[in-house]
Amino acid sequence: RQFAKVLGVLDFQSASVPEEVIRLVDEREQARRGRDFARSDALRERIRHGGWLVEDTKQGPRVLPV
């Protein structure tokens, strides 16, 4: 997966993201917009411990399985 992700060969974003993770990603985006980067980082870590990776893009956050 990591190799494919780096090369951009496969898109794992299509995996079904749990509602709890979506809620945490939304909270993280609100924290980022409010420039509360400590909270944003803490939420990113919480999401990662749940088995998901958040990538920030110009189009918004992208959520991928770890």
C-alpha positions in Angstrom: 0.0 0.0 0.0 2.7 2.5 1.0 4.6 1.8 -2.3 1.4 2.3 -4.4 0.5 5.4 -2.4 3.9 7.0 -3.1 3.6 6.3 -6.8 0.0 7.3 -6.9 -0.9 4.0 -8.5 -3.9 3.1 -6.3 -6.4 5.3 -4.5 -7.3 3.8 -1.1 -9.5 6.7 -0.3 -12.5 4.7 -1.6 -12.4 2.5 1.5 -15.5 2.9 3.7 -14.5 5.5 6.4 -16.3 5.0 9.7 -18.6 7.8 10.9 -16.5 8.3 14.0 -13.4 9.0 11.9 -15.4 11.4 9.7 -16.5 13.2 12.8 -12.9 13.5 14.1 -11.7 14.7 10.7 -14.4 17.4 10.7 -13.4 18.5 14.2 -9.8 18.6 13.1 -10.7 20.8 10.1 -12.5 23.2 12.5 -9.4 23.3 14.8 -7.1 24.0 11.8 -9.4 26.8 10.6 -9.3 28.3 14.1 -5.5 28.0 14.1 -5.7 25.6 17.1 -2.8 23.5 15.8 -2.2 21.6 19.0 -5.8 20.3 19.0 -5.5 19.6 15.2 -2.4 17.5 15.8 -4.0 15.7 18.7 -7.0 14.8 16.6 -4.7 13.7 13.7 -3.0 11.4 16.1 -6.3 10.0 17.5 -7.4 9.3 13.9 -4.1 7.6 13.2 -4.5 5.3 16.2 -7.9 4.4 14.8 -6.1 3.1 11.7 -6.6 6.1 9.4 -4.2 8.6 7.8 -5.3 12.2 7.1 -3.6 14.0 4.3 -4.3 17.7 3.8 -4.9 18.7 0.2 -6.1 21.9 -1.6 -9.4 20.2 -2.0 -9.7 19.4 1.8 -8.6 16.5 3.9 -8.1 13.1 2.4 -8.6 10.0 4.6 -6.8 6.8 3.9 -6.4 3.5 5.7 -3.0 3.1 7.4 
